[in-house]
Amino acid sequence: MSFYPLFFTKFTEKVVKNVITKSLVTLKTYDTDNTINIYDWNQVSFYVSLNVELFYVLSTKDSKLVFLFNREKSKETYQQWLNRKKEKRNDKCR
């Protein structure tokens, strides 16, 4: 899947593996191998509420937003996200 910058400028930026790049949105420098791509707005909101480092926001060809977060700093948050989803499923079963 190809990604395009959310905000178009003279410079283009694509996500390529093993590349250190600078975000045109957050102005943070990051390694593309140390990112996770999240499309789910609920999950994005959860991550942001827990202050997981957001590297970049991209738009796909079909106009969907993709949020790139720091992979290392999001591992614990991901487990919390999974536990939260599991608890919601258990509540529905009751």
C-alpha atoms as a printed R data frame, in Angstrom:
   type eleno elety resid chain resno       x       y      z
1  ATOM     1    CA   MET     A     1   0.000   0.000  0.000
2  ATOM     2    CA   SER     A     2   1.347   3.412 -0.900
3  ATOM     3    CA   PHE     A     3   1.147   6.312  1.473
4  ATOM     4    CA   TYR     A     4   1.135   9.992  0.726
5  ATOM     5    CA   PRO     A     5   1.669  12.964  3.010
6  ATOM     6    CA   LEU     A     6  -1.442  14.374  4.591
7  ATOM     7    CA   PHE     A     7  -0.265  17.909  3.925
8  ATOM     8    CA   PHE     A     8   1.101  18.324  0.439
9  ATOM     9    CA   THR     A     9   4.244  20.350  0.036
10 ATOM    10    CA   LYS     A    10   6.987  20.610 -2.536
11 ATOM    11    CA   PHE     A    11   8.588  17.597 -0.856
12 ATOM    12    CA   THR     A    12   7.067  14.171 -0.992
13 ATOM    13    CA   GLU     A    13   7.606  11.498  1.596
14 ATOM    14    CA   LYS     A    14   6.777   7.819  1.327
15 ATOM    15    CA   VAL     A    15   7.130   5.176  3.989
16 ATOM    16    CA   VAL     A    16  10.103   3.023  3.039
17 ATOM    17    CA   LYS     A    17  11.654   0.354  5.232
18 ATOM    18    CA   ASN     A    18  14.996   1.005  6.969
19 ATOM    19    CA   VAL     A    19  14.899   4.738  6.412
20 ATOM    20    CA   ILE     A    20  15.393   7.557  8.871
21 ATOM    21    CA   THR     A    21  12.989  10.286  7.885
22 ATOM    22    CA   LYS     A    22  11.582  13.527  9.206
23 ATOM    23    CA   SER     A    23   7.853  14.004  9.548
24 ATOM    24    CA   LEU     A    24   6.408  16.969  7.713
25 ATOM    25    CA   VAL     A    25   3.533  17.006 10.192
26 ATOM    26    CA   THR     A    26   5.144  16.554 13.621
27 ATOM    27    CA   LEU     A    27   8.692  17.554 12.612
28 ATOM    28    CA   LYS     A    28  10.011  14.483 14.443
29 ATOM    29    CA   THR     A    29  12.767  12.316 13.034
30 ATOM    30    CA   TYR     A    30  12.049   8.590 13.128
31 ATOM    31    CA   ASP     A    31  13.123   5.218 11.768
32 ATOM    32    CA   THR     A    32  10.383   3.721  9.585
33 ATOM    33    CA   ASP     A    33  11.158   0.279 11.040
34 ATOM    34    CA   ASN     A    34  10.217   1.581 14.476
35 ATOM    35    CA   THR     A    35   6.665   2.560 13.546
36 ATOM    36    CA   ILE     A    36   3.279   0.935 13.663
37 ATOM    37    CA   ASN     A    37   0.469   1.998 11.354
38 ATOM    38    CA   ILE     A    38  -2.952   2.374 12.923
39 ATOM    39    CA   TYR     A    39  -6.122   2.945 10.923
40 ATOM    40    CA   ASP     A    40  -8.748   2.460 13.636
41 ATOM    41    CA   TRP     A    41  -9.900   5.819 15.007
42 ATOM    42    CA   ASN     A    42 -10.834   4.304 18.374
43 ATOM    43    CA   GLN     A    43  -7.393   2.800 18.772
44 ATOM    44    CA   VAL     A    44  -5.737   6.062 17.688
45 ATOM    45    CA   SER     A    45  -7.767   7.952 20.276
46 ATOM    46    CA   PHE     A    46  -6.756   5.426 22.941
47 ATOM    47    CA   TYR     A    47  -3.067   5.750 22.063
48 ATOM    48    CA   VAL     A    48  -3.177   9.547 22.019
49 ATOM    49    CA   SER     A    49  -4.985   9.623 25.379
50 ATOM    50    CA   LEU     A    50  -2.075   7.626 26.836
51 ATOM    51    CA   ASN     A    51   0.516   9.937 25.235
52 ATOM    52    CA   VAL     A    52   2.068   7.374 22.909
53 ATOM    53    CA   GLU     A    53   4.457   9.192 20.615
54 ATOM    54    CA   LEU     A    54   2.849   9.994 17.266
55 ATOM    55    CA   PHE     A    55   5.345  10.285 14.427
56 ATOM    56    CA   TYR     A    56   3.236  11.050 11.410
57 ATOM    57    CA   VAL     A    57  -0.213  11.138  9.805
58 ATOM    58    CA   LEU     A    58  -0.610   9.930  6.249
59 ATOM    59    CA   SER     A    59  -3.399   9.728  3.731
60 ATOM    60    CA   THR     A    60  -3.795   6.619  1.564
61 ATOM    61    CA   LYS     A    61  -4.814   6.661 -2.093
62 ATOM    62    CA   ASP     A    62  -8.379   5.897 -1.048
63 ATOM    63    CA   SER     A    63  -8.350   8.903  1.350
64 ATOM    64    CA   LYS     A    64  -8.046   6.980  4.613
65 ATOM    65    CA   LEU     A    65  -5.896   8.383  7.381
66 ATOM    66    CA   VAL     A    66  -3.054   6.308  8.782
67 ATOM    67    CA   PHE     A    67  -1.348   7.240 12.031
68 ATOM    68    CA   LEU     A    68   2.273   6.208 12.598
69 ATOM    69    CA   PHE     A    69   3.201   5.640 16.214
70 ATOM    70    CA   ASN     A    70   6.441   4.704 17.923
71 ATOM    71    CA   ARG     A    71   6.558   0.877 17.971
72 ATOM    72    CA   GLU     A    72   8.735   0.516 21.081
73 ATOM    73    CA   LYS     A    73   6.786   3.005 23.184
74 ATOM    74    CA   SER     A    74   3.440   1.518 22.197
75 ATOM    75    CA   LYS     A    75   3.968  -2.117 23.222
76 ATOM    76    CA   GLU     A    76   2.479  -1.704 26.688
77 ATOM    77    CA   THR     A    77  -0.344   0.419 25.309
78 ATOM    78    CA   TYR     A    78  -1.145  -2.255 22.746
79 ATOM    79    CA   GLN     A    79  -1.539  -4.825 25.524
80 ATOM    80    CA   GLN     A    80  -3.850  -2.419 27.350
81 ATOM    81    CA   TRP     A    81  -5.826  -2.001 24.137
82 ATOM    82    CA   LEU     A    82  -6.215  -5.769 23.756
83 ATOM    83    CA   ASN     A    83  -7.276  -6.154 27.399
84 ATOM    84    CA   ARG     A    84  -9.799  -3.344 26.989
85 ATOM    85    CA   LYS     A    85 -11.317  -5.028 23.936
86 ATOM    86    CA   LYS     A    86 -11.459  -8.364 25.741
87 ATOM    87    CA   GLU     A    87 -13.227  -6.775 28.728
88 ATOM    88    CA   LYS     A    88 -15.789  -5.166 26.417
89 ATOM    89    CA   ARG     A    89 -16.510  -8.534 24.794
90 ATOM    90    CA   ASN     A    90 -16.916 -10.162 28.206
91 ATOM    91    CA   ASP     A    91 -19.336  -7.438 29.293
92 ATOM    92    CA   LYS     A    92 -21.481  -8.038 26.212
93 ATOM    93    CA   CYS     A    93 -21.656 -11.754 26.956
94 ATOM    94    CA   ARG     A    94 -23.117 -11.179 30.426
